Amino acid sequence: MPIQIKERYIKMITENPNDKNLEVSLKNFEDALTHPDKKDLEDVKKWAKEMLK
């Protein structure tokens, strides 16, 4: 996702500090930056091999 999304979440959290949904959205954004990771790539390889059987 574009960094502008993160910036928007941060602005919205500043304006609504008690909004837990925004905190979750920001955390999900941060977590998404680490994907695809090694496990994701291994999982897709396994999936592809199964599909080719």
CHARMM-style PDB file with segment names, atoms N, HN, CA, C and O in Angstrom:
ATOM      1  N   MET     1       0.840  -1.185   0.000  1.00  0.00      PROA
ATOM      2  CA  MET     1       0.000   0.000   0.000  1.00  0.00      PROA
ATOM      3  C   MET     1       0.879   1.240   0.000  1.00  0.00      PROA
ATOM      4  O   MET     1       2.000   1.221   0.509  1.00  0.00      PROA
ATOM      5  N   PRO     2       0.374   2.289  -0.561  1.00  0.00      PROA
ATOM      6  CA  PRO     2       1.151   3.531  -0.581  1.00  0.00      PROA
ATOM      7  C   PRO     2       1.334   4.109   0.828  1.00  0.00      PROA
ATOM      8  O   PRO     2       0.474   3.948   1.695  1.00  0.00      PROA
ATOM      9  N   ILE     3       2.451   4.773   1.035  1.00  0.00      PROA
ATOM     10  HN  ILE     3       3.150   4.904   0.332  1.00  0.00      PROA
ATOM     11  CA  ILE     3       2.769   5.364   2.331  1.00  0.00      PROA
ATOM     12  C   ILE     3       1.730   6.416   2.721  1.00  0.00      PROA
ATOM     13  O   ILE     3       1.573   6.720   3.904  1.00  0.00      PROA
ATOM     14  N   GLN     4       1.023   6.970   1.744  1.00  0.00      PROA
ATOM     15  HN  GLN     4       1.149   6.722   0.783  1.00  0.00      PROA
ATOM     16  CA  GLN     4      -0.008   7.964   2.040  1.00  0.00      PROA
ATOM     17  C   GLN     4      -1.121   7.372   2.905  1.00  0.00      PROA
ATOM     18  O   GLN     4      -1.759   8.086   3.679  1.00  0.00      PROA
ATOM     19  N   ILE     5      -1.347   6.084   2.772  1.00  0.00      PROA
ATOM     20  HN  ILE     5      -0.829   5.504   2.144  1.00  0.00      PROA
ATOM     21  CA  ILE     5      -2.351   5.414   3.604  1.00  0.00      PROA
ATOM     22  C   ILE     5      -1.924   5.485   5.062  1.00  0.00      PROA
ATOM     23  O   ILE     5      -2.721   5.824   5.937  1.00  0.00      PROA
ATOM     24  N   LYS     6      -0.662   5.164   5.313  1.00  0.00      PROA
ATOM     25  HN  LYS     6      -0.015   4.889   4.602  1.00  0.00      PROA
ATOM     26  CA  LYS     6      -0.148   5.231   6.681  1.00  0.00      PROA
ATOM     27  C   LYS     6      -0.264   6.651   7.225  1.00  0.00      PROA
ATOM     28  O   LYS     6      -0.681   6.859   8.365  1.00  0.00      PROA
ATOM     29  N   GLU     7       0.106   7.614   6.405  1.00  0.00      PROA
ATOM     30  HN  GLU     7       0.444   7.446   5.480  1.00  0.00      PROA
ATOM     31  CA  GLU     7       0.030   9.008   6.842  1.00  0.00      PROA
ATOM     32  C   GLU     7      -1.410   9.402   7.183  1.00  0.00      PROA
ATOM     33  O   GLU     7      -1.653  10.140   8.138  1.00  0.00      PROA
ATOM     34  N   ARG     8      -2.348   8.902   6.395  1.00  0.00      PROA
ATOM     35  HN  ARG     8      -2.150   8.303   5.620  1.00  0.00      PROA
ATOM     36  CA  ARG     8      -3.763   9.194   6.669  1.00  0.00      PROA
ATOM     37  C   ARG     8      -4.194   8.555   7.991  1.00  0.00      PROA
ATOM     38  O   ARG     8      -4.890   9.189   8.783  1.00  0.00      PROA
ATOM     39  N   TYR     9      -3.785   7.305   8.235  1.00  0.00      PROA
ATOM     40  HN  TYR     9      -3.219   6.790   7.591  1.00  0.00      PROA
ATOM     41  CA  TYR     9      -4.108   6.651   9.501  1.00  0.00      PROA
ATOM     42  C   TYR     9      -3.545   7.444  10.679  1.00  0.00      PROA
ATOM     43  O   TYR     9      -4.233   7.652  11.678  1.00  0.00      PROA
ATOM     44  N   ILE    10      -2.308   7.880  10.559  1.00  0.00      PROA
ATOM     45  HN  ILE    10      -1.750   7.711   9.747  1.00  0.00      PROA
ATOM     46  CA  ILE    10      -1.679   8.629  11.645  1.00  0.00      PROA
ATOM     47  C   ILE    10      -2.453   9.923  11.907  1.00  0.00      PROA
ATOM     48  O   ILE    10      -2.698  10.281  13.059  1.00  0.00      PROA
ATOM     49  N   LYS    11      -2.831  10.613  10.851  1.00  0.00      PROA
ATOM     50  HN  LYS    11      -2.631  10.323   9.915  1.00  0.00      PROA
ATOM     51  CA  LYS    11      -3.602  11.850  11.009  1.00  0.00      PROA
ATOM     52  C   LYS    11      -4.940  11.564  11.686  1.00  0.00      PROA
ATOM     53  O   LYS    11      -5.357  12.293  12.586  1.00  0.00      PROA
ATOM     54  N   MET    12      -5.601  10.512  11.254  1.00  0.00      PROA
ATOM     55  HN  MET    12      -5.262   9.920  10.523  1.00  0.00      PROA
ATOM     56  CA  MET    12      -6.900  10.169  11.820  1.00  0.00      PROA
ATOM     57  C   MET    12      -6.778   9.768  13.292  1.00  0.00      PROA
ATOM     58  O   MET    12      -7.646  10.105  14.097  1.00  0.00      PROA
ATOM     59  N   ILE    13      -5.704   9.051  13.647  1.00  0.00      PROA
ATOM     60  HN  ILE    13      -5.000   8.778  12.992  1.00  0.00      PROA
ATOM     61  CA  ILE    13      -5.488   8.671  15.043  1.00  0.00      PROA
ATOM     62  C   ILE    13      -5.232   9.910  15.887  1.00  0.00      PROA
ATOM     63  O   ILE    13      -5.696   9.994  17.025  1.00  0.00      PROA
ATOM     64  N   THR    14      -4.501  10.866  15.342  1.00  0.00      PROA
ATOM     65  HN  THR    14      -4.124  10.798  14.418  1.00  0.00      PROA
ATOM     66  CA  THR    14      -4.243  12.113  16.059  1.00  0.00      PROA
ATOM     67  C   THR    14      -5.556  12.837  16.350  1.00  0.00      PROA
ATOM     68  O   THR    14      -5.736  13.406  17.426  1.00  0.00      PROA
ATOM     69  N   GLU    15      -6.463  12.809  15.385  1.00  0.00      PROA
ATOM     70  HN  GLU    15      -6.316  12.347  14.510  1.00  0.00      PROA
ATOM     71  CA  GLU    15      -7.759  13.474  15.543  1.00  0.00      PROA
ATOM     72  C   GLU    15      -8.726  12.664  16.398  1.00  0.00      PROA
ATOM     73  O   GLU    15      -9.629  13.234  17.011  1.00  0.00      PROA
ATOM     74  N   ASN    16      -8.551  11.342  16.450  1.00  0.00      PROA
ATOM     75  HN  ASN    16      -7.818  10.879  15.953  1.00  0.00      PROA
ATOM     76  CA  ASN    16      -9.452  10.440  17.181  1.00  0.00      PROA
ATOM     77  C   ASN    16      -8.626   9.439  17.990  1.00  0.00      PROA
ATOM     78  O   ASN    16      -8.621   8.249  17.673  1.00  0.00      PROA
ATOM     79  N   PRO    17      -7.931   9.902  19.027  1.00  0.00      PROA
ATOM     80  CA  PRO    17      -6.994   9.028  19.741  1.00  0.00      PROA
ATOM     81  C   PRO    17      -7.623   7.807  20.422  1.00  0.00      PROA
ATOM     82  O   PRO    17      -6.911   6.862  20.760  1.00  0.00      PROA
ATOM     83  N   ASN    18      -8.919   7.811  20.625  1.00  0.00      PROA
ATOM     84  HN  ASN    18      -9.498   8.578  20.350  1.00  0.00      PROA
ATOM     85  CA  ASN    18      -9.566   6.674  21.300  1.00  0.00      PROA
ATOM     86  C   ASN    18     -10.135   5.647  20.326  1.00  0.00      PROA
ATOM     87  O   ASN    18     -10.746   4.667  20.750  1.00  0.00      PROA
ATOM     88  N   ASP    19      -9.944   5.858  19.050  1.00  0.00      PROA
ATOM     89  HN  ASP    19      -9.447   6.655  18.705  1.00  0.00      PROA
ATOM     90  CA  ASP    19     -10.486   4.950  18.047  1.00  0.00      PROA
ATOM     91  C   ASP    19      -9.566   3.733  17.896  1.00  0.00      PROA
ATOM     92  O   ASP    19      -8.523   3.797  17.244  1.00  0.00      PROA
ATOM     93  N   LYS    20      -9.974   2.646  18.504  1.00  0.00      PROA
ATOM     94  HN  LYS    20     -10.821   2.594  19.034  1.00  0.00      PROA
ATOM     95  CA  LYS    20      -9.164   1.416  18.481  1.00  0.00      PROA
ATOM     96  C   LYS    20      -9.095   0.809  17.077  1.00  0.00      PROA
ATOM     97  O   LYS    20      -8.107   0.162  16.730  1.00  0.00      PROA
ATOM     98  N   ASN    21     -10.137   1.015  16.274  1.00  0.00      PROA
ATOM     99  HN  ASN    21     -10.940   1.541  16.557  1.00  0.00      PROA
ATOM    100  CA  ASN    21     -10.117   0.480  14.904  1.00  0.00      PROA
ATOM    101  C   ASN    21      -8.999   1.105  14.085  1.00  0.00      PROA
ATOM    102  O   ASN    21      -8.372   0.432  13.267  1.00  0.00      PROA
ATOM    103  N   LEU    22      -8.749   2.381  14.302  1.00  0.00      PROA
ATOM    104  HN  LEU    22      -9.258   2.928  14.967  1.00  0.00      PROA
ATOM    105  CA  LEU    22      -7.657   3.040  13.587  1.00  0.00      PROA
ATOM    106  C   LEU    22      -6.305   2.481  14.018  1.00  0.00      PROA
ATOM    107  O   LEU    22      -5.401   2.322  13.199  1.00  0.00      PROA
ATOM    108  N   GLU    23      -6.177   2.187  15.297  1.00  0.00      PROA
ATOM    109  HN  GLU    23      -6.912   2.316  15.963  1.00  0.00      PROA
ATOM    110  CA  GLU    23      -4.924   1.593  15.777  1.00  0.00      PROA
ATOM    111  C   GLU    23      -4.698   0.241  15.122  1.00  0.00      PROA
ATOM    112  O   GLU    23      -3.577  -0.087  14.733  1.00  0.00      PROA
ATOM    113  N   VAL    24      -5.754  -0.538  15.002  1.00  0.00      PROA
ATOM    114  HN  VAL    24      -6.665  -0.272  15.319  1.00  0.00      PROA
ATOM    115  CA  VAL    24      -5.654  -1.850  14.350  1.00  0.00      PROA
ATOM    116  C   VAL    24      -5.297  -1.682  12.879  1.00  0.00      PROA
ATOM    117  O   VAL    24      -4.477  -2.429  12.345  1.00  0.00      PROA
ATOM    118  N   SER    25      -5.905  -0.712  12.231  1.00  0.00      PROA
ATOM    119  HN  SER    25      -6.571  -0.105  12.664  1.00  0.00      PROA
ATOM    120  CA  SER    25      -5.608  -0.462  10.811  1.00  0.00      PROA
ATOM    121  C   SER    25      -4.146  -0.083  10.614  1.00  0.00      PROA
ATOM    122  O   SER    25      -3.502  -0.548   9.673  1.00  0.00      PROA
ATOM    123  N   LEU    26      -3.629   0.750  11.489  1.00  0.00      PROA
ATOM    124  HN  LEU    26      -4.153   1.128  12.253  1.00  0.00      PROA
ATOM    125  CA  LEU    26      -2.227   1.142  11.384  1.00  0.00      PROA
ATOM    126  C   LEU    26      -1.310  -0.054  11.624  1.00  0.00      PROA
ATOM    127  O   LEU    26      -0.312  -0.224  10.923  1.00  0.00      PROA
ATOM    128  N   LYS    27      -1.646  -0.881  12.611  1.00  0.00      PROA
ATOM    129  HN  LYS    27      -2.457  -0.743  13.180  1.00  0.00      PROA
ATOM    130  CA  LYS    27      -0.842  -2.078  12.884  1.00  0.00      PROA
ATOM    131  C   LYS    27      -0.880  -3.019  11.678  1.00  0.00      PROA
ATOM    132  O   LYS    27       0.148  -3.571  11.284  1.00  0.00      PROA
ATOM    133  N   ASN    28      -2.051  -3.197  11.101  1.00  0.00      PROA
ATOM    134  HN  ASN    28      -2.886  -2.749  11.421  1.00  0.00      PROA
ATOM    135  CA  ASN    28      -2.166  -4.062   9.920  1.00  0.00      PROA
ATOM    136  C   ASN    28      -1.340  -3.523   8.761  1.00  0.00      PROA
ATOM    137  O   ASN    28      -0.723  -4.289   8.021  1.00  0.00      PROA
ATOM    138  N   PHE    29      -1.331  -2.204   8.604  1.00  0.00      PROA
ATOM    139  HN  PHE    29      -1.832  -1.581   9.205  1.00  0.00      PROA
ATOM    140  CA  PHE    29      -0.514  -1.590   7.559  1.00  0.00      PROA
ATOM    141  C   PHE    29       0.960  -1.924   7.784  1.00  0.00      PROA
ATOM    142  O   PHE    29       1.661  -2.344   6.865  1.00  0.00      PROA
ATOM    143  N   GLU    30       1.414  -1.730   9.018  1.00  0.00      PROA
ATOM    144  HN  GLU    30       0.844  -1.389   9.765  1.00  0.00      PROA
ATOM    145  CA  GLU    30       2.821  -2.014   9.347  1.00  0.00      PROA
ATOM    146  C   GLU    30       3.148  -3.490   9.122  1.00  0.00      PROA
ATOM    147  O   GLU    30       4.204  -3.822   8.584  1.00  0.00      PROA
ATOM    148  N   ASP    31       2.242  -4.368   9.533  1.00  0.00      PROA
ATOM    149  HN  ASP    31       1.384  -4.098   9.970  1.00  0.00      PROA
ATOM    150  CA  ASP    31       2.475  -5.807   9.348  1.00  0.00      PROA
ATOM    151  C   ASP    31       2.540  -6.175   7.869  1.00  0.00      PROA
ATOM    152  O   ASP    31       3.328  -7.033   7.472  1.00  0.00      PROA
ATOM    153  N   ALA    32       1.718  -5.533   7.064  1.00  0.00      PROA
ATOM    154  HN  ALA    32       1.077  -4.836   7.386  1.00  0.00      PROA
ATOM    155  CA  ALA    32       1.679  -5.843   5.630  1.00  0.00      PROA
ATOM    156  C   ALA    32       2.981  -5.484   4.928  1.00  0.00      PROA
ATOM    157  O   ALA    32       3.308  -6.064   3.892  1.00  0.00      PROA
ATOM    158  N   LEU    33       3.720  -4.542   5.480  1.00  0.00      PROA
ATOM    159  HN  LEU    33       3.454  -4.071   6.321  1.00  0.00      PROA
ATOM    160  CA  LEU    33       4.985  -4.144   4.854  1.00  0.00      PROA
ATOM    161  C   LEU    33       6.016  -5.276   4.842  1.00  0.00      PROA
ATOM    162  O   LEU    33       6.950  -5.252   4.040  1.00  0.00      PROA
ATOM    163  N   THR    34       5.857  -6.255   5.713  1.00  0.00      PROA
ATOM    164  HN  THR    34       5.098  -6.275   6.365  1.00  0.00      PROA
ATOM    165  CA  THR    34       6.827  -7.347   5.797  1.00  0.00      PROA
ATOM    166  C   THR    34       6.478  -8.510   4.860  1.00  0.00      PROA
ATOM    167  O   THR    34       7.179  -9.522   4.852  1.00  0.00      PROA
ATOM    168  N   HSD    35       5.417  -8.380   4.081  1.00  0.00      PROA
ATOM    169  HN  HSD    35       4.848  -7.558   4.088  1.00  0.00      PROA
ATOM    170  CA  HSD    35       4.980  -9.467   3.213  1.00  0.00      PROA
ATOM    171  C   HSD    35       5.143  -9.089   1.751  1.00  0.00      PROA
ATOM    172  O   HSD    35       5.008  -7.916   1.401  1.00  0.00      PROA
ATOM    173  N   PRO    36       5.428 -10.054   0.897  1.00  0.00      PROA
ATOM    174  CA  PRO    36       5.582 -11.461   1.225  1.00  0.00      PROA
ATOM    175  C   PRO    36       6.905 -11.713   1.944  1.00  0.00      PROA
ATOM    176  O   PRO    36       7.939 -11.129   1.619  1.00  0.00      PROA
ATOM    177  N   ASP    37       6.836 -12.590   2.916  1.00  0.00      PROA
ATOM    178  HN  ASP    37       5.997 -13.065   3.180  1.00  0.00      PROA
ATOM    179  CA  ASP    37       8.047 -12.982   3.627  1.00  0.00      PROA
ATOM    180  C   ASP    37       8.435 -14.405   3.210  1.00  0.00      PROA
ATOM    181  O   ASP    37       7.808 -15.002   2.336  1.00  0.00      PROA
ATOM    182  N   LYS    38       9.465 -14.924   3.843  1.00  0.00      PROA
ATOM    183  HN  LYS    38       9.974 -14.439   4.553  1.00  0.00      PROA
ATOM    184  CA  LYS    38       9.981 -16.245   3.475  1.00  0.00      PROA
ATOM    185  C   LYS    38       8.904 -17.325   3.610  1.00  0.00      PROA
ATOM    186  O   LYS    38       8.786 -18.195   2.747  1.00  0.00      PROA
ATOM    187  N   LYS    39       8.123 -17.272   4.684  1.00  0.00      PROA
ATOM    188  HN  LYS    39       8.219 -16.566   5.386  1.00  0.00      PROA
ATOM    189  CA  LYS    39       7.075 -18.267   4.892  1.00  0.00      PROA
ATOM    190  C   LYS    39       6.010 -18.164   3.797  1.00  0.00      PROA
ATOM    191  O   LYS    39       5.547 -19.182   3.283  1.00  0.00      PROA
ATOM    192  N   ASP    40       5.622 -16.941   3.443  1.00  0.00      PROA
ATOM    193  HN  ASP    40       5.998 -16.114   3.860  1.00  0.00      PROA
ATOM    194  CA  ASP    40       4.636 -16.766   2.372  1.00  0.00      PROA
ATOM    195  C   ASP    40       5.117 -17.415   1.081  1.00  0.00      PROA
ATOM    196  O   ASP    40       4.358 -18.102   0.398  1.00  0.00      PROA
ATOM    197  N   LEU    41       6.378 -17.191   0.756  1.00  0.00      PROA
ATOM    198  HN  LEU    41       6.995 -16.633   1.310  1.00  0.00      PROA
ATOM    199  CA  LEU    41       6.927 -17.750  -0.479  1.00  0.00      PROA
ATOM    200  C   LEU    41       6.995 -19.274  -0.426  1.00  0.00      PROA
ATOM    201  O   LEU    41       6.731 -19.942  -1.425  1.00  0.00      PROA
ATOM    202  N   GLU    42       7.347 -19.822   0.726  1.00  0.00      PROA
ATOM    203  HN  GLU    42       7.562 -19.280   1.538  1.00  0.00      PROA
ATOM    204  CA  GLU    42       7.370 -21.280   0.867  1.00  0.00      PROA
ATOM    205  C   GLU    42       5.960 -21.850   0.739  1.00  0.00      PROA
ATOM    206  O   GLU    42       5.753 -22.883   0.102  1.00  0.00      PROA
ATOM    207  N   ASP    43       4.995 -21.167   1.352  1.00  0.00      PROA
ATOM    208  HN  ASP    43       5.164 -20.328   1.870  1.00  0.00      PROA
ATOM    209  CA  ASP    43       3.607 -21.628   1.273  1.00  0.00      PROA
ATOM    210  C   ASP    43       3.090 -21.631  -0.155  1.00  0.00      PROA
ATOM    211  O   ASP    43       2.396 -22.564  -0.558  1.00  0.00      PROA
ATOM    212  N   VAL    44       3.417 -20.598  -0.929  1.00  0.00      PROA
ATOM    213  HN  VAL    44       3.981 -19.839  -0.602  1.00  0.00      PROA
ATOM    214  CA  VAL    44       2.932 -20.550  -2.311  1.00  0.00      PROA
ATOM    215  C   VAL    44       3.615 -21.621  -3.159  1.00  0.00      PROA
ATOM    216  O   VAL    44       2.999 -22.156  -4.081  1.00  0.00      PROA
ATOM    217  N   LYS    45       4.863 -21.940  -2.869  1.00  0.00      PROA
ATOM    218  HN  LYS    45       5.363 -21.505  -2.120  1.00  0.00      PROA
ATOM    219  CA  LYS    45       5.545 -23.029  -3.589  1.00  0.00      PROA
ATOM    220  C   LYS    45       4.838 -24.357  -3.315  1.00  0.00      PROA
ATOM    221  O   LYS    45       4.601 -25.141  -4.234  1.00  0.00      PROA
ATOM    222  N   LYS    46       4.503 -24.605  -2.046  1.00  0.00      PROA
ATOM    223  HN  LYS    46       4.695 -23.968  -1.299  1.00  0.00      PROA
ATOM    224  CA  LYS    46       3.787 -25.839  -1.691  1.00  0.00      PROA
ATOM    225  C   LYS    46       2.440 -25.886  -2.390  1.00  0.00      PROA
ATOM    226  O   LYS    46       2.044 -26.923  -2.923  1.00  0.00      PROA
ATOM    227  N   TRP    47       1.729 -24.752  -2.388  1.00  0.00      PROA
ATOM    228  HN  TRP    47       2.050 -23.909  -1.955  1.00  0.00      PROA
ATOM    229  CA  TRP    47       0.417 -24.682  -3.019  1.00  0.00      PROA
ATOM    230  C   TRP    47       0.534 -24.965  -4.519  1.00  0.00      PROA
ATOM    231  O   TRP    47      -0.270 -25.716  -5.072  1.00  0.00      PROA
ATOM    232  N   ALA    48       1.523 -24.372  -5.173  1.00  0.00      PROA
ATOM    233  HN  ALA    48       2.176 -23.762  -4.723  1.00  0.00      PROA
ATOM    234  CA  ALA    48       1.694 -24.573  -6.611  1.00  0.00      PROA
ATOM    235  C   ALA    48       2.001 -26.035  -6.928  1.00  0.00      PROA
ATOM    236  O   ALA    48       1.487 -26.582  -7.903  1.00  0.00      PROA
ATOM    237  N   LYS    49       2.834 -26.663  -6.109  1.00  0.00      PROA
ATOM    238  HN  LYS    49       3.252 -26.219  -5.317  1.00  0.00      PROA
ATOM    239  CA  LYS    49       3.152 -28.072  -6.333  1.00  0.00      PROA
ATOM    240  C   LYS    49       1.908 -28.926  -6.205  1.00  0.00      PROA
ATOM    241  O   LYS    49       1.717 -29.865  -6.977  1.00  0.00      PROA
ATOM    242  N   GLU    50       1.054 -28.608  -5.234  1.00  0.00      PROA
ATOM    243  HN  GLU    50       1.209 -27.844  -4.607  1.00  0.00      PROA
ATOM    244  CA  GLU    50      -0.200 -29.361  -5.054  1.00  0.00      PROA
ATOM    245  C   GLU    50      -1.125 -29.170  -6.258  1.00  0.00      PROA
ATOM    246  O   GLU    50      -1.777 -30.120  -6.693  1.00  0.00      PROA
ATOM    247  N   MET    51      -1.184 -27.983  -6.783  1.00  0.00      PROA
ATOM    248  HN  MET    51      -0.655 -27.212  -6.430  1.00  0.00      PROA
ATOM    249  CA  MET    51      -2.049 -27.693  -7.921  1.00  0.00      PROA
ATOM    250  C   MET    51      -1.575 -28.414  -9.180  1.00  0.00      PROA
ATOM    251  O   MET    51      -2.386 -28.745 -10.045  1.00  0.00      PROA
ATOM    252  N   LEU    52      -0.280 -28.658  -9.288  1.00  0.00      PROA
ATOM    253  HN  LEU    52       0.379 -28.389  -8.585  1.00  0.00      PROA
ATOM    254  CA  LEU    52       0.263 -29.323 -10.467  1.00  0.00      PROA
ATOM    255  C   LEU    52       0.129 -30.845 -10.415  1.00  0.00      PROA
ATOM    256  O   LEU    52       0.367 -31.523 -11.414  1.00  0.00      PROA
ATOM    257  N   LYS    53      -0.243 -31.375  -9.274  1.00  0.00      PROA
ATOM    258  HN  LYS    53      -0.437 -30.824  -8.462  1.00  0.00      PROA
ATOM    259  CA  LYS    53      -0.409 -32.838  -9.171  1.00  0.00      PROA
ATOM    260  C   LYS    53      -1.617 -33.303  -9.919  1.00  0.00      PROA
ATOM    261  OT1 LYS    53      -1.907 -34.500  -9.939  1.00  0.00      PROA
TER     262      LYS     53
END
